[in-house]
Amino acid sequence: MWNSRVAHYVSLPLSLIVILVVARNQWFFGDDWSILAPRLDGNVFQPHVGHWNLVPALVFPALRDLVGLTSYMPFLLLALLVHLTVAHLLWRIMNRVGVPPWGATVASLLVMLLGAGAENILWAFQFGFMGAIAVGLCVVILMDSTSLRGVRVTLIVVLALLAPMFSGTAIPVLAAAAVVGLVRHGLLRTVLLFLPTAISYLTWYLIFVINGAGAVGGVSSAGGVLFALVYAGAMVAGGLGRALPYIALGIVPAIAVVAWFVLTVRRGIRGPRLPAYALCIGALVFVLLTAYARSDEGLSSAAAQRYAYVVIVLLLPALCLLVARMVAGRRRWAVATMVLLGCLVAFNLGTLEVSGEQQSGREAASRARVDATYREVAGGSATHAELSSPADPKWAPDLLGSDLRQLARWGQFRP
């Protein structure tokens, strides 16, 4: 029988096929090499732009050793699997909080084909970025229960411990899970469940980020605080606007979701809609932390696709609840809303295709430079300067000539 649930499960593999077609020309690029360059194997505790990428730093070299670097698809497939897991978990949350079934299904399809977040979806390195969100959403769902015991408790502790080891993007999602825990289970139980995560992450942060001089950004003046707040607001409006035909339109859903939260949170947060409110709080944590660390990059970076992805994922349940309330009892409005949402899906698919072409252009240029370096160093006559220089200083600064020689000896790379 065809219904919204069946449609959702059918859309998952179909979306995977569509994205793989869009990503057919992608190749290793930028930060991919920070966990694939042989000389960096074992750097599992070193921060990468302030993030702990333990899981990707273990998984990607293992996959490289298994299948080599002759194709990008095995690595990209990892990122796509966690991306689709995010979309599925978001669908489950939207159904839990009361979003109409077909609305939840089409909204999750929007996330699957989210051209606004193409930088994450088409880049294998973002396996850690999106994996952290996926694991965090699992914890949110597990915490949203009337009782905690046995296997559920174990899963919460283990997954909460694992999430920050994918990426720091786990922190705002775990903050949302903690909000759910505070409301559903009280302060003491919530603290006990998340204490191992806090100890683990803070220990790593103090040793390898603070003492290891790995911290990035920061606000150090009153003017910086004000600009960081403006930056955070631009992340919300610009992030939501990324999914729309005109980015400036993002101010409308941004104001709407803030108004919805403020006007309904007191009577709604203790009911079934709690996860939607908690994810809004997680979105606030995300934009504030990111603004603190990244606002020195300039306001133009606030609506970056990687940030837009998180903002949209965390705010989508609340936005869907708001829209559902507006069209409740108005059949024509409901139909028009579904048509509009379908148009947004189509628009984002087009954006995804355009972004894929743009990224593949940059990656092809980088691949040509890496191939040229490979030919210079694969033999035994390469100079010390060639072996110690980046294969592509702009787009592959972590890949040195010596890394390419090692990959050639292992038979894992060929031009």
N, C-alpha and C positions, 0 to 999 in steps of 0.2 A: 504493500500500500504506500502510495506516494504522499509524504507529509513533510513537515519542516525538518524533522529529525533525519529522515532518509536523505533529504536534499543536502543537509549539512555534511553527512558522511560521504555522499557522492562528490561534493564540492572539494573535499580535501585532496583526493588523488588527482582530480581534474586540474585543480590549481597547481599542484606540483608539476604536472606535465606542462602546463602553460608557462610556468616560471622557468622550467628547464629549457623550453624553446626560446624564451626571451633571453636567457643567460647563455645561449649556445656559444657565444664568442668571448666569454669572460676568461681571464687568466690571472695568475698569481700577481699580486699588486700590493705595494705599500707595506702595511703592517703584517700581511701574510708571512713575509720573510722574517719577521721578528720572532716567530716560533717555528720556522722551517729551516733557517740557516743552521747547518750542522754545528758550527762552533758555539751556538747558543743553546744546544741541547742541555737540559739539566738546570736551566735558570728558572726553576719553577716558583721561586719565592720572590724574584725581583719584580718590582712594580712596573707596569707598562702604562705610562701617562697616568699614574696614580691608581691603576687598577691591579688587582691580584688575579692573574690569568692562569692559575694553577691547572685547571682542567684542560683548557685548550693547549697549554704548554706540554701536557702529557699526551693528549689524544692526537694532535696533529703530527708530531714526529713519529708516533707509532704508525699512523696511517701512511705517512711518507715512506717509512721503512717497508711497509706491506705492499703498497701499490706504486711507489715512485712518484715522480712529478711530471709524468708525461701527459696527464690530463688533469684539468681543474675540477671536473665534475664530482669525483669522490669527496673532495673537501667542501665544495659548495653544497653538496647534498646534506652534509652534517648541519650546515647553517639552515638549510631549507626545512629540515625535519624539526628543528627546534622552533623555527618560525611558525610552521603549521601547528605545532603543539601549543604555542602561544594563542593562535587563533581559535583552536579547539577549546582550550581552557577558558578563554574569554567568552566563548559561546555558552559553556556550562555556567559561568558566573551570571551571564545575562539572563539565562533561563531561571536561575536560582532567585534572582532579585525581582523577577516579575516582568521582564521585557516580553512583549508578545512573541510567540514562537517563531513566526516568519520574520519578524523584525530582527530577532537575535540571529537567525540564520543568514539573512542578507548582510547584516552588520559584520558578522564574522567573515563572510566572503569578501567584504571590503578590506578587512585586515589581511586576508590571505593575499590579495592582489594590490596591496597598499603601495602605489607608486610614490606616495608622499614619504615613504620610508625605504625607498629603493636602495639607498646606500647600505642599509643593513641586509636587505633581502638578497642582493646580488654580490655580496662580498663575503667570502668564506670566513675571514677573520672574525666577523661579527657573530659567529657561532657562540662565543663566550658572552657577548653583549646580550643576545637574545636568549641564550640558555639560562642566564641568571634570572631573566624575567619569567621564563617558563617555570623554573623550579620555584621561584617566589610565588607565582600564582597557584601552584600546587599547595603550598603552605597556607595561602589564603583560604582555599577551598576546604582544606583539612581543619583549619581553625574554626570554620563556620559550622559548628556542630553543637548540639546541646550537651554532649558528654564527651569526655576525653579519657580514653583508657586503652590499654594494650597496644595493638599494632599501630593505631592512629597516633598515639603519643610518640612511639619510636620513629615513625615516618616523619612527624613534624620536626623532631630534634635532628634527625639525620639530614633531611632536606634543607632545613634552615642552616645547618652547619655547612652544607655543600654549596648553597647558592652563591655566597660571596666569592667562592673559589673559581667561579666562572667569570665574574666581572663585578665591579662596584655598582652596576645598575641593579643588583639584588637588594641593596640597602633600602631604597624607597618602597619596593614591593614588600619587603619584610616588615617595614614600618607599617604598611597597610595591614599585614597579617597580625601584627601586634595590636593594632587598634581593634581588629575583630576579636582577638583574644581578651583584651581588656573588657569589652562589652559582654562577650559571651561567658567568660570564665574567671574574670577578676584579675587583679593585679598580681597576686602571688603566683598563681599558676602560670600566667603569661611570662613573668620574669624567669621562673624556673625553666620553662620550655626554651626560651631564647638565650639563657645565660651561657650555654656552651658556645653558641655562635658569637656572642659579644666577646667572650674571652679569647676565642680563636682569632677573630678578625682584628681586635684591638692589639693583641700580641704581635700579629704580623705587621700591622700598621706602625706600631712603635719601633719595631726592630728594623724593618726594611724600607719604610717610607720616611718616618721622622729622622731616625738615626742614620738611615742610609741616604739622606738628602734626595729622596725620590718624590717629595711633595711638589705639587704643581699649583700655580696660580695663588689665589688668596686675596682678601680684601684688607687693606691696612689703613683706610682713612674714611671719614664721614662721607666724603664725596664718592668714594668707592662703594660704600654701602648703598647710597642712593642709586648709583648706576647699576649695581647688582640687582636691585629691586626692579628697575626698569627692564633690565636684561631678562629677569625671570618672567615678567609680564609679557615680554616679546616672545619668549619661548612658548608660552601658552597660546597666545593669539596667532603667532606665526606658525606654530606647530599644527594647530587645527586648520589654519588657512592653507597649509601645504596640500591638504586633501581636497581643496576646493579650486574651481577654475581661476579665481583671483585670490591671492594670498591675503590681501587686506580684508577680505570677508571673514577671516578667522576671528576678528574682534567680536562678531555677533555670537557665535557659539561660546566663545570664551566668557563674555558677559552673562550669557544665559545660564551656563553651568554654574558660575559663581553665585548668581541669584538663586538658582534652584537649591544649591547646597545651603546657603545662609537661611533661606525661608523654610526649608523642610527638615533640616538636620535634627532639630530638637525632638520632633515627634517621630522621625523616621529611622533614626540610627539604631534603635533597639529592636526593630522589626526585621523582616526578611530582606530588606534592602540594605542592610548593614554593609555587605561587601562593596556596594557601589560607593557609599560614603567613604569607606576606608580607602578605596583606590583613589578617590579625589584627594584625600590627605596624603597618600603616597605620591601623587602627582605634584602636590605642593612641596613635599620634601625633595623630590627630584629636581624641580626647577630651582629651588633655593640652593641646594648643594652644588648644582651645575653652575649656577650664576656665581657663587662664591669662588669656584675653582677656574671658571672659563671666561668670565666677563672681560678679562683683560685682552681677549682675542677680538673684541669689537662687537658691536650690536648686530652686524651682518651675519655673524655666526649663530645667533640665537635660534634661528629657524632652520638650522641644519637638519638634513633628513634623518640622521641618527637620533636627534633629539625629538623630532616630530613623531617618530615611531613610538617612543615611550609615552609622550603626552597623549597621543591618540588612543593607544591601548589602555592607559589608565583612566582616561575620562570617558571612553565610549559607553560603558554601562550607564553612567549618570546621564549622558546626553540622550541615550535611547529611552531611558525612563522619562526624561523631560518631554521628549517628542511624543511618546506614547500617551502621556497625560494630556498633552495639548490636543491630540486627535481622538481621544476616547469618546465613543458615541457618535463620531462623525465619519461615516463610512467613506464619503468622497474624499475627505481630508486624509484618511488612512491610506486609501488607494493612491492618492497623489504623493503621499510621503514615500510609499514603497517604490513608486516610479522614480521619484527623485533619488532615492537611495540607490536604485539600480543604475541610474545615470552616473552617480558618483563612482560606483564600481567600475563602469566602463571608462570613465575619465581617468581613474587611477591606473587601470590596466594600460591605457595609452601612455600615461606618464612613466609607468614602469618600463615600457618598451623604449621610449625616448631616452630615459636614464641609462638603460642597458647599452644602447648604441653609443652614448657619450662615454660611458665608462670603458667599454670595449675599445674605443678609439685610443684613450690614454694607455690602456693596458697593452695594446698592440705595439705602441711606440716603445713602451718600457720593455716588452718582450724582445723587440729587435735589438735594443741596447744590451740586454742580458745575454742574448744569443751571441752577439759580437764579442762580448767579454769572455764568454765560455770558449769560443774558438781560440782566443788568445791564451787562455790559461790551462786548457784541457791537456796540452802536451807537457813536456818536462822543461821547456825553455823559458817559462814565464819569469819576469823579474819580480823582485820583492815589492816594488811599487804596484805592479799589476795585481799581485796577490792580496795586497793590503788595502786596495782601493775598492769603493763600492762599485758593483756592476752597473748600477744606474743611480747616480747620486740623488736624483730628484724623487723617483718613485720606488726605488728599492735600496735605500741607504743602508739597510741592515745586512744585505747580501754582498759579501766580499768575494773577490776573485778566488781566495783560498776556499771559500765555501763551495763555489762552483767546481773547483778541482776535486774536492772531496766527494761531491755529489756524482761527478763523472766516474771516480774510482769505484763508488758503490753501485754504479749503473742505474742511478735514480733520476738522471736528468739527461735530456738530449735536446739540441736546438731544433 
